[in-house]
Amino acid sequence: MSNLSIKATEAASRYLDHRGYTVLETAWTCPAGTADIVAKDGDTIVFADVSSRDSAERGFPSESCGKKVRTKRENIAIAWLAEHEDAVNEAVRFDNIALVVIGKDRAMIRHHINAFGADAASLIPEVPSIPTGADLQALPEAA
Protein backbone atom coordinates (compact mmCIF):
# COMPACT_ATOMS: atom_id res chain seq x y z
CA MET A 1 0.00 0.00 0.00
CA SER A 2 1.47 3.36 -1.00
CA ASN A 3 2.03 6.22 1.41
CA LEU A 4 -0.80 8.17 -0.28
CA SER A 5 -3.16 5.19 0.09
CA ILE A 6 -2.30 4.84 3.77
CA LYS A 7 -2.85 8.56 4.42
CA ALA A 8 -6.08 8.53 2.39
CA THR A 9 -7.42 5.59 4.41
CA GLU A 10 -6.48 7.35 7.65
CA ALA A 11 -8.21 10.56 6.49
CA ALA A 12 -11.30 8.64 5.38
CA SER A 13 -11.41 6.86 8.76
CA ARG A 14 -11.28 10.22 10.58
CA TYR A 15 -14.00 11.54 8.27
CA LEU A 16 -16.29 8.58 9.01
CA ASP A 17 -15.58 8.86 12.74
CA HIS A 18 -16.49 12.56 12.59
CA ARG A 19 -19.76 11.62 10.83
CA GLY A 20 -20.69 9.26 13.69
CA TYR A 21 -19.53 5.95 12.24
CA THR A 22 -17.57 3.49 14.36
CA VAL A 23 -14.50 2.35 12.44
CA LEU A 24 -14.02 -1.34 13.17
CA GLU A 25 -11.02 -2.12 10.95
CA THR A 26 -8.77 -0.54 8.35
CA ALA A 27 -6.82 -2.38 5.67
CA TRP A 28 -8.44 -5.70 6.64
CA THR A 29 -6.95 -8.39 4.40
CA CYS A 30 -8.16 -11.83 3.35
CA PRO A 31 -7.46 -14.09 0.36
CA ALA A 32 -10.16 -12.26 -1.65
CA GLY A 33 -8.44 -8.87 -1.18
CA THR A 34 -8.43 -5.91 1.20
CA ALA A 35 -11.27 -3.95 2.74
CA ASP A 36 -9.96 -0.40 3.08
CA ILE A 37 -12.38 0.41 5.91
CA VAL A 38 -14.96 -1.67 7.76
CA ALA A 39 -17.20 0.54 9.86
CA LYS A 40 -20.53 0.52 11.62
CA ASP A 41 -23.22 3.09 10.77
CA GLY A 42 -26.02 2.46 13.26
CA ASP A 43 -27.07 -1.14 12.68
CA THR A 44 -25.29 -1.41 9.32
CA ILE A 45 -21.83 -2.80 8.57
CA VAL A 46 -20.19 -0.57 5.95
CA PHE A 47 -17.41 -1.74 3.66
CA ALA A 48 -15.82 1.45 2.33
CA ASP A 49 -13.43 1.47 -0.60
CA VAL A 50 -11.01 4.41 -0.54
CA SER A 51 -9.46 5.85 -3.69
CA SER A 52 -7.15 8.86 -3.86
CA ARG A 53 -5.20 11.21 -6.08
CA ASP A 54 -2.22 13.31 -5.07
CA SER A 55 -3.28 16.40 -7.02
CA ALA A 56 -6.42 18.11 -8.25
CA GLU A 57 -5.22 18.23 -11.87
CA ARG A 58 -7.27 15.19 -12.94
CA GLY A 59 -10.14 15.57 -10.46
CA PHE A 60 -11.56 12.77 -8.35
CA PRO A 61 -10.33 9.22 -8.86
CA SER A 62 -12.66 6.77 -10.54
CA GLU A 63 -15.18 5.10 -8.28
CA SER A 64 -15.89 2.26 -10.67
CA CYS A 65 -18.36 -0.35 -9.46
CA GLY A 66 -18.39 -2.73 -12.38
CA LYS A 67 -19.40 -6.36 -11.98
CA LYS A 68 -15.81 -7.56 -11.37
CA VAL A 69 -15.15 -4.91 -8.68
CA ARG A 70 -18.53 -5.56 -7.09
CA THR A 71 -17.93 -9.32 -6.92
CA LYS A 72 -14.50 -8.81 -5.36
CA ARG A 73 -15.85 -6.43 -2.71
CA GLU A 74 -18.75 -8.77 -1.94
CA ASN A 75 -16.32 -11.69 -1.51
CA ILE A 76 -14.23 -9.60 0.89
CA ALA A 77 -17.39 -8.77 2.86
CA ILE A 78 -18.36 -12.45 3.00
CA ALA A 79 -14.91 -13.34 4.35
CA TRP A 80 -15.09 -10.57 6.96
CA LEU A 81 -18.58 -11.62 8.07
CA ALA A 82 -17.48 -15.27 8.27
CA GLU A 83 -14.72 -14.19 10.64
CA HIS A 84 -17.03 -11.94 12.70
CA GLU A 85 -20.02 -14.16 13.53
CA ASP A 86 -21.51 -11.52 15.85
CA ALA A 87 -22.14 -9.30 12.77
CA VAL A 88 -23.84 -11.92 10.59
CA ASN A 89 -27.37 -10.59 11.18
CA GLU A 90 -26.39 -6.96 10.49
CA ALA A 91 -27.32 -5.13 7.30
CA VAL A 92 -24.41 -4.62 4.91
CA ARG A 93 -23.66 -1.61 2.72
CA PHE A 94 -20.86 -0.75 0.31
CA ASP A 95 -19.62 2.85 0.20
CA ASN A 96 -16.95 4.59 -1.88
CA ILE A 97 -14.80 7.39 -0.54
CA ALA A 98 -12.69 9.40 -2.97
CA LEU A 99 -10.04 11.90 -1.87
CA VAL A 100 -8.13 14.49 -3.86
CA VAL A 101 -5.17 16.25 -2.26
CA ILE A 102 -5.65 19.99 -2.78
CA GLY A 103 -2.82 21.29 -0.61
CA LYS A 104 -0.48 20.49 2.23
CA ASP A 105 -2.58 18.61 4.81
CA ARG A 106 -5.78 19.38 2.86
CA ALA A 107 -7.96 17.10 0.78
CA MET A 108 -11.43 17.16 -0.72
CA ILE A 109 -13.56 14.13 0.11
CA ARG A 110 -16.51 12.68 -1.79
CA HIS A 111 -18.47 9.99 0.07
CA HIS A 112 -20.75 7.87 -2.10
CA ILE A 113 -23.11 6.11 0.31
CA ASN A 114 -24.55 2.78 -0.88
CA ALA A 115 -22.44 2.70 -4.03
CA PHE A 116 -24.11 -0.51 -5.22
CA GLY A 117 -27.62 0.81 -4.55
CA ALA A 118 -28.06 2.27 -8.02
CA ASP A 119 -27.48 -1.22 -9.44
CA ALA A 120 -30.29 -2.77 -7.38
CA ALA A 121 -32.91 -2.14 -10.08
CA SER A 122 -30.85 -4.12 -12.59
CA LEU A 123 -30.96 -7.16 -10.27
CA ILE A 124 -34.77 -7.33 -10.34
CA PRO A 125 -36.04 -9.39 -13.28
CA GLU A 126 -38.19 -7.50 -15.73
CA VAL A 127 -41.81 -8.65 -15.63
CA PRO A 128 -43.65 -8.53 -18.95
CA SER A 129 -46.71 -6.33 -18.94
CA ILE A 130 -50.09 -8.00 -18.67
CA PRO A 131 -52.37 -7.25 -21.64
CA THR A 132 -55.60 -5.47 -20.78
CA GLY A 133 -58.73 -4.39 -22.61
CA ALA A 134 -58.33 -4.20 -26.39
CA ASP A 135 -54.88 -5.81 -26.13
CA LEU A 136 -56.56 -9.11 -25.21
CA GLN A 137 -58.12 -9.35 -28.69
CA ALA A 138 -54.66 -9.27 -30.23
CA LEU A 139 -53.64 -12.46 -28.40
CA PRO A 140 -53.87 -15.68 -30.48
CA GLU A 141 -55.75 -17.42 -27.65
CA ALA A 142 -58.52 -14.82 -27.90
CA ALA A 143 -59.32 -15.73 -31.52
N, C-alpha and C positions, 0 to 999 in steps of 0.2 A: 504494500500500500504506500503510495507516494506521500510526501510531507503535506502537499495540498489536500489530498484525500483525508488524511488524518485530521488536519485542522478543520476541514469542511464538516466532517462527522462530529467533531467536538462542538463546533458552532451550531450545527443543526440540533444536537442534543441539548445545548443551552437554550436554544430557541423553543424547542418542545417543552422543556422544563418550565420556561417562562410562561408558556401558554397553558400550563396546568397538567401536562402529561407527566407520567412517571416513567422515566427511562429505565428499562429493565436490563438491557444489554446493548453494547456497541461492538461492532465488528465480530459478531457471533458467527463462527465458521463450522461447517459440516461438509460431508462429501459432495453435497449438491451445490455448495457455494457459500457466500457470505451474506448475512443480513447486516446492513450497515447499522441500523438502529431497530431494536425491538422495544416498544414502549406500550404503556397502558393509557388509554383515553377513556376514563369512566370504566365501563364494563367491556371495553373492546381492546383486543390486542392489536397493535399497529406495527406492521412491518414497513419501515420507511427506507427507501432507496435514496441515497444522497449522491448527487452529481455536482461537479464544480468546474469552474474556469478561473484561471488566474488573472484575467483581464476582461474589461467590458467591451473590447473591440469586436468580438463575435457574438455578444449577447449571452443569453442563458444557454446552458448546455441542453442537449436533447433529453427529453424525458420519455423516450420511446417505450411503449408498452405493447409491442408486438406479441404474437403468440409464443414465440420462443422465449422471450424475456419473461412473459407472464408465467409460463410453465416452470421456468427455473425458480422464480420467486415463490411460486406456490409450493414447489418441492422443498425449498428452504424452510418455509413456514410449517410444512408437514413434519419435517425433521425436528424443528424447534418444539412444536407441540408434542411430539412423541417423547421428547426429553423432559418436558414440563407438564406432567399429567394433571397437575392442579389447574391448568389453563385450558384443558380440552373442551370444556363447555362454554368458553368465552366466545363472543363474536370476534371475527377476524377482519381486518381491513388492510389494504395496501396503499400507502401514500408515497408520493415522490417529493423530494426536497431538492431544489436547485439553488446553488449559490454562485454568485459572480463577485469576484474581488473588485472593489471599486476604489480602493485606496489602502494605505497602511492601516491595518487593524479594522478595516471596514468592508462589509460585503452586503450585497442585496440578496434577499432570500425570497424564493417563491415556493409556497407549500401547496401542493396539489393533493387535497384530501380525497380519499377513495378513488385513486387513479384508475382502478379497473371498473369503477361504477358505470362509466359511459358505455362499456362493452356489454353490460348486463342484458340490454335489449337484444343484442345479437345472439345471445345464448338461448333465448326463448324461441321455440319453433314457430314458424309462421302458420297460422290456421287459415285454411281457405275460407272465403266468405260463403255464407249459406244463401242460396238463391231465395228470393221472396217475390211475391206478386207475379207480375208478368214474366219474370225470369224463369218461373217454373214451367211455363209453356215451351220454353226453348230447350228444356231437357228431353233427351230421347225417351225416358221412361214415361213422360207425360203424354206422348203421342198415342 
